[in-house]
Amino acid sequence: MPYLYEARATKNGVPLSVQVLRRRLPDGTSHKHPLHYHDYTELLFGLTGVASVLIGAEVFPLAPGDMIIIHNGVPHNVITPGGDECTYTVVKFLPQILFAGEQSYSEYAYAFLLLENTPGRRILFPAETLRDTDIAERFHRLEEEFRGQAFGYELALRAEVTAIVLLILRRWQAEDPSRFAALDLGRQKEILRRAIACIKENYATLTESEVADAAGVTPAYLSRVFRRGIHTTFSDFLGRVRLGEAERLLLTTDDSVTEIAEAVGFSTAAYFISLFRKAHGETPSRYRKRHREGAE
């Protein structure tokens, strides 16, 4: 069965960074949908009845009070094999909302830890493990804010999502402390702070050696700090920054794909297109066309 790419939701032609929905199954259509994937990280919170959540090759039950996290890009679907009715809240958010404009290396590390689809890491949080939290109230507020869209609701959505992400990260940290131990590295904090500041200011033209010079270390040592501190390589981090800027240019300018690739620092348009397709599931041209058609 093919996987279906689900495009980002939009409002007045503008892509939504957070979308909140209440689903009811069976709804007469869900059983016809193949496994699908999207750019969003997805949170499910069970309200009534029991559903089966298919994530990749695994199946997880979703009962009242349960929460499930589904990483972006992972094929999934929700069904009720027995035909019983169930309802649940769906919160979809772009992982990029966790990357603030001004941010410490630790905050980048938290976001990367959320993005990592690490085998064996918990994705189902049963109701009995959440009873000492306010998670149900947070999902309720997310629904209300998204539905009401009062002044500043986007900030409220971001705040509630961030609070839920914090709960997830703390649960993961408690279950696997060694994975998170590198977040407190003394001198390496300052090295990463300098490196990230340099990348954000000069992402289009710099090299790893230049960033290492700015941070006062050798390229080899900088590479080790990136891997240990935020669990990614220097090149992958730089690529994420460049792709983020390329996405903005695709939506806000008429520059060609080749011009954008050059502007953000990719060596060739072909390489840029390959990385963009891997990150977004479509080419830059298709991404721009789809969003512009939605804006008309």
C-alpha positions in Angstrom: 0.0 0.0 0.0 1.5 3.4 -1.0 2.2 6.1 1.6 0.2 9.3 1.1 2.0 12.6 1.5 -0.3 15.0 3.4 0.3 18.7 2.6 0.6 21.3 5.3 -2.7 22.9 6.4 -3.2 26.5 5.4 -5.3 29.5 6.5 -5.9 32.1 3.9 -3.1 30.6 1.9 -0.6 30.8 4.7 0.8 27.4 6.0 -0.1 26.7 9.6 2.7 25.9 12.0 0.2 24.4 14.5 -3.1 22.7 13.7 -5.5 21.3 16.3 -8.4 19.0 15.4 -10.9 16.7 17.2 -11.5 13.4 15.4 -14.3 10.9 15.7 -14.1 7.3 14.4 -15.6 5.6 12.6 -16.3 8.6 10.3 -17.1 6.6 7.2 -13.9 7.6 5.4 -10.9 6.9 7.7 -10.7 3.2 6.8 -10.2 4.2 3.2 -7.1 6.2 3.8 -3.7 4.6 3.3 -0.9 5.2 5.7 0.1 8.9 5.4 3.0 11.1 6.5 3.6 14.8 6.7 6.0 17.6 7.8 4.3 17.9 11.2 5.1 16.2 14.4 1.8 14.9 15.7 0.4 14.4 19.2 -2.7 12.3 19.8 -4.7 12.4 23.0 -7.5 9.8 23.6 -10.9 11.1 24.7 -13.5 8.3 24.4 -13.3 4.7 23.1 -10.2 2.9 21.9 -8.5 3.3 18.6 -5.5 1.5 17.0 -2.7 3.8 15.8 -0.6 2.3 13.1 2.9 3.9 13.1 5.3 2.3 10.6 5.1 -1.4 11.2 3.8 -1.1 14.8 0.3 -0.8 16.2 -0.4 1.1 19.5 -3.7 1.4 21.4 -5.1 4.8 22.1 -7.5 4.8 25.0 -9.0 7.8 27.0 -6.2 9.8 28.6 -3.4 8.2 26.6 -1.0 10.3 24.6 1.0 9.3 21.5 3.7 11.2 19.7 4.3 10.6 16.0 7.5 11.9 14.5 7.4 14.0 11.3 7.9 11.9 8.1 6.8 8.6 9.7 3.8 6.9 7.9 0.8 6.4 10.2 -3.0 6.1 10.4 -5.7 5.7 13.1 -8.4 3.1 12.8 -11.1 1.3 14.8 -10.9 -2.3 13.7 -14.0 -3.3 15.7 -16.1 -0.4 14.4 -16.6 1.1 17.9 -16.8 4.8 18.2 -13.9 6.8 19.6 -12.8 10.4 19.8 -9.4 11.9 20.2 -7.6 15.2 19.8 -4.9 15.7 17.1 -2.2 18.4 17.5 0.1 18.8 14.5 3.0 21.1 14.8 6.1 21.9 12.8 9.2 21.1 14.8 10.6 24.4 13.6 8.4 26.2 16.1 10.8 25.0 18.8 13.7 26.9 17.2 13.4 30.5 18.4 15.3 33.3 16.7 17.6 33.8 19.6 18.4 30.5 21.3 21.0 28.8 23.4 22.7 25.6 22.3 20.7 23.7 25.0 17.4 24.8 23.4 18.7 23.6 20.0 19.6 20.3 21.7 16.1 19.9 23.1 14.6 20.4 19.7 16.9 17.9 18.0 16.2 15.3 20.7 12.5 15.7 19.9 13.2 15.4 16.2 15.2 12.2 16.6 13.2 9.1 15.8 15.3 6.9 18.1 14.4 3.2 18.0 13.1 2.0 21.4 12.2 5.5 22.6 8.7 5.7 24.2 6.0 7.1 21.9 2.9 5.9 23.9 2.3 7.5 27.2 -0.5 5.6 28.9 -3.1 7.5 31.0 -1.9 6.1 34.3 1.5 7.6 33.7 0.0 11.1 33.1 -2.4 11.3 36.0 -0.1 13.6 37.9 0.1 16.1 35.1 -2.1 18.7 33.6 -1.9 17.2 30.1 -5.6 16.8 29.6 -6.2 20.5 30.4 -3.4 21.5 27.9 -5.0 19.6 25.1 -8.3 21.1 26.0 -6.8 24.6 25.9 -5.2 23.9 22.5 -8.6 23.0 21.1 -10.2 26.1 22.5 -7.4 28.4 21.3 -7.3 27.0 17.8 -11.1 27.0 17.5 -11.6 30.5 19.0 -8.5 32.2 17.4 -8.6 35.1 19.8 -5.9 37.8 19.7 -2.5 36.2 20.2 -3.8 32.6 19.9 -0.7 31.6 17.9 1.5 32.4 21.0 -0.9 30.4 23.2 -0.7 27.4 20.8 3.1 27.6 20.8 3.2 27.8 24.6 0.9 24.8 25.1 2.8 22.7 22.6 6.2 23.6 24.2 4.8 22.6 27.6 3.8 19.2 26.3 7.1 18.7 24.5 8.9 19.5 27.8 6.9 16.8 29.6 7.8 14.3 26.8 11.5 15.2 27.0 11.6 14.9 30.8 10.0 11.5 30.6 12.5 10.4 28.0 15.4 11.8 30.1 14.2 9.9 33.1 14.1 6.7 31.1 17.5 7.3 29.4 19.6 9.7 31.4 22.8 9.0 29.5 21.3 10.2 26.3 20.7 13.6 27.8 23.8 13.9 30.0 25.7 15.8 27.3 23.4 18.8 27.6 25.6 20.1 30.5 29.1 20.3 29.1 30.7 23.3 30.8 33.2 24.9 28.4 31.6 23.1 25.4 28.4 25.2 26.0 30.4 28.3 25.1 31.9 26.7 22.1 28.5 25.7 20.7 27.1 29.1 21.5 29.8 30.8 19.4 29.5 28.2 16.6 25.7 28.5 16.4 25.8 32.3 16.4 28.4 32.3 13.6 26.3 29.8 11.5 23.1 31.9 11.9 24.9 35.1 10.8 27.0 33.6 7.9 25.3 30.3 6.9 25.5 31.0 3.2 29.3 31.3 2.8 31.1 29.8 5.8 33.0 26.6 6.1 33.5 24.3 9.1 37.1 25.6 9.5 35.8 29.2 9.7 33.2 28.3 12.3 35.9 26.4 14.3 38.1 29.5 14.2 35.2 31.7 15.4 34.7 29.2 18.3 38.4 29.0 19.1 38.8 25.3 18.4 40.0 22.9 15.7 37.4 21.6 13.1 37.9 18.0 14.5 37.1 19.2 18.0 34.1 21.3 16.8 32.7 18.2 15.1 33.0 16.2 18.4 31.2 19.0 20.3 28.3 19.0 17.8 27.9 15.3 18.0 28.1 15.2 21.8 26.2 18.4 22.5 23.3 18.3 20.1 23.5 14.8 18.6 24.0 15.9 15.0 26.9 16.7 12.7 28.1 20.1 11.8 27.1 19.6 8.2 23.6 18.4 9.1 23.0 21.4 11.4 24.3 23.8 8.7 22.0 22.1 6.2 19.0 22.6 8.4 19.7 26.3 8.7 20.2 26.7 4.9 17.0 24.7 4.1 15.0 26.9 6.5 16.2 30.0 4.8 15.5 28.4 1.4 12.0 27.6 2.4 11.4 31.3 3.3 12.8 32.5 0.0 10.6 30.1 -2.0 7.5 31.5 -0.4 8.4 35.2 -0.3 10.4 35.8 -3.6 10.3 34.9 -7.3 13.9 33.9 -7.3 14.6 30.7 -9.3 15.4 27.5 -7.5 19.0 27.8 -8.8 19.3 31.4 -7.5 17.9 30.3 -4.1 20.3 27.4 -3.9 23.2 29.7 -4.5 21.9 32.4 -2.1 21.7 30.0 0.9 25.0 28.3 0.2 24.4 25.0 -1.6 27.1 24.0 -4.1 24.6 23.0 -6.8 20.9 23.3 -7.5 20.7 19.5 -7.9 22.2 19.0 -4.4 19.7 21.5 -2.9 16.8 19.9 -4.6 17.8 16.4 -3.3 18.1 17.7 0.3 14.9 19.6 0.0 13.0 16.6 -1.3 14.3 14.5 1.5 13.2 17.0 4.1 9.8 18.0 2.6 8.8 15.0 0.5 8.6 17.2 -2.7 10.8 19.4 -4.9 11.3 23.1 -4.1 9.3 24.0 -7.3 6.4 21.8 -6.3 6.5 23.1 -2.7 6.3 26.7 -4.0 3.6 25.9 -6.6 1.4 24.1 -4.0 1.6 26.9 -1.5 1.0 29.6 -4.1 -2.0 27.8 -5.5 -3.4 27.6 -1.9 -3.0 31.3 -1.5 -5.1 32.2 -4.6 
